């Protein structure tokens, strides 16, 4: 080691993307690797399960009654009464308006749940008790930064999904060499599940 090298200040390690512990707070400190981890579940998952269960119960009841009528049995009292009420009540009836309003409210709630932001942007980490997660945008920023550091890479586009990351580079760099470097960089993030990284070149550069 030369005197000049001894006087050089130590370089800081590259920053890692933030992780999300169970309490929802963010931390940029990389935890110790551990096994386990599962994809975070949004609160709307329970509501969706209840809606699906209710639809299945109602559909099964209707199907059972239709099959019973087709085989020569009498229709259930509740279905006969419902058909009678639908036939005799007018659109201006109070109960019809109340039912229509309730259906609109439930439908609007389901539409909101469908478009509300979920937790698919978080990738589970195999650290701690398995509840930590990392933002996909943070992983993409790390991969993109490493790609820009490589020689002969002029630009890079990174798309991070749940199980696969696709990197599109521009320049004269060897895609295989870039892929090896980026896979080593991705391996520094302790993801709980196997994650594939592929490197492609921009069509204009081929």
N, C-alpha and C positions, 0 to 999 in steps of 0.2 A: 504493500500500500504506500503510495507516494504522499508527501506532506500535503499536496494540493487536494488529494482525495480525502485525506483525514479531516481537512478543514471544511469540506462540503457539508452543508446541513443535511440531515436525513430527509428523504422524501416521504411524504404522507402516502399511505395506501389509497387506492381508488375508492371513491365513495360507493356505498351500496344502497340500493333502493330501500325506502322505508318499509317496515313491517307493521302489521296491525295485530296487536295482542287481543285477548278476549274482551278487554274492557273498551276496545274501540280506539284507544290512543295510538299515536304513531311514534315509532322509535327508529332512529337511523343506525343504532348499534347492532351489528350482526350477532345474534345469539349463537350459543354453542350448538353444533349439529346434533340431531337426535332422530330417532326413527318415528314413524307415524305421520299424522296429518290428514286432514280431510277438507274437502272444499266447503267454504262457508255457505251457510244456508240463509236465504233472506227470510224476513218475517212473513212475507206473503206466501211462502210455501205452505204454511199451515192453513191459511185461508183457501188457497187453491185446492188443497186436499179435501177440505170440508165441502167445497162446492162440487168437486168431482164426485164425492161420495153421495151427496144429496141427489145429483143428477142420475147416478147409477141406481139408487134406490127407487126413485120415481119411474125411471124407464123400465126397470125390472118389474115393478108393480103393474104398469100399463101393459107390458108385453105378456105377463102372466094372465091378466084378465082377458086380453084379446084372444089368446090361445084357448082359454077356457070357454069363451063364447063360441069360437070356431068349432070346438069339439062337442057342442050341444049343451053346455052348462049356461046358467044365467049369469048375467053381468053382475059384478059387485055393486052393492048399494051406493058406495061413494062415487063410482064412475057413472052410474045411471043418474044420480042426483046432480052431478056436475054437468052432464050432458043436458039435463032438463033445464038447469039454471042458465046455461049458455043459450039455450033455444028461446027461453021466455023473457030474459032480461034485455032491455034496450041499452044502447050505447050511452045514453044519458043517465043511466041508473047510478046511484051513489057507489055501490059496491063495485061496479065495473070500472068507474073512474078511480076508485081507491086501488083496485088491483092493477090497473094500468100504470098508475103513478108509482106503485111499489116496484113493478117490473122495470120501469125506467130508472129508478134509483139503483136497483140492484145491477142493472146492465151498465150504468155509468160507473159504478164502483168496480165492476169487473174490468171495464176498459181502462180505468185508471191503474188498476193493479197490473194489467198487461203491459202498459207503457212506463210504469214507474221504474226507476233505476234499481237494479238488483245488485247481487254480489258476484256476478260472473267476472267482473274486472279484477277480482282478487285471486291469486294463486296460493294454494296452501303450502306452508313450509314444514319440512320435517324436523322441527326443532321444538324443544320444550314439551308441553303437554299436547301439542298438535293443533292448537287453536290459532297460532300465528299465521299471518298471510302477508303476501307482498303484492303491491299494485302492479298490474301488467304494464302500465305506463312507465313505472320505475324500471322494470326489467328492460323494456324497450329502450329507455334512455341510456342504460348501462351498455347494452349491446351496440347501440348507435355510436356512442362515444368511443368505444373500443374500435369499431370499424373505421371511424374517421382518423384514428391514430395510425392505421396501417398504411404503408406506402402504396402508391398507385391507386388508391381508392378516393375518388373525387366526391362521391355522394353515396348515401345509403338510406334505404327505407326499410323500417322494421315493423313487422306485424306480429304481435304476440297473442296467441290463442291459448286455450286451456291446455292443450297437449302438444302444441307445435308452434315454433317460431320460424317465420319466413323473412329472410333478409335479401333485399334486392340492391345490388351495388352497381355503381357506375365507375368506369375507369378501366385500366389495363391490368388490374391485379388478377392473380390466379384464383378462381373461385374456390378450388380445393384448399389452397393454403389459407384463404380468408375463413373458410368454414372451420378449419382446425383451430384457428386462433379464437374465433367467436365461440366455439363449443367449449374451449378451455375457460373462457370468460364466463359463460353461462354456468359452468360447473361450480363456480364460486358462490352461486346463489343456491342455498340448500333447499331445493324444491322437494316436496314430499312424494311427487309422482314422476315417473320418467317423462322427460320433455325432449322433443326432437327439434333440432335446428337445421335448416336447410338454407343454403346460399344460392342465389340466382343472379345472373347478370342482366342488365337492362338490354332490351332487344336492339336498341340503337347502337349499343356497344359491341354487338356480336359480329 
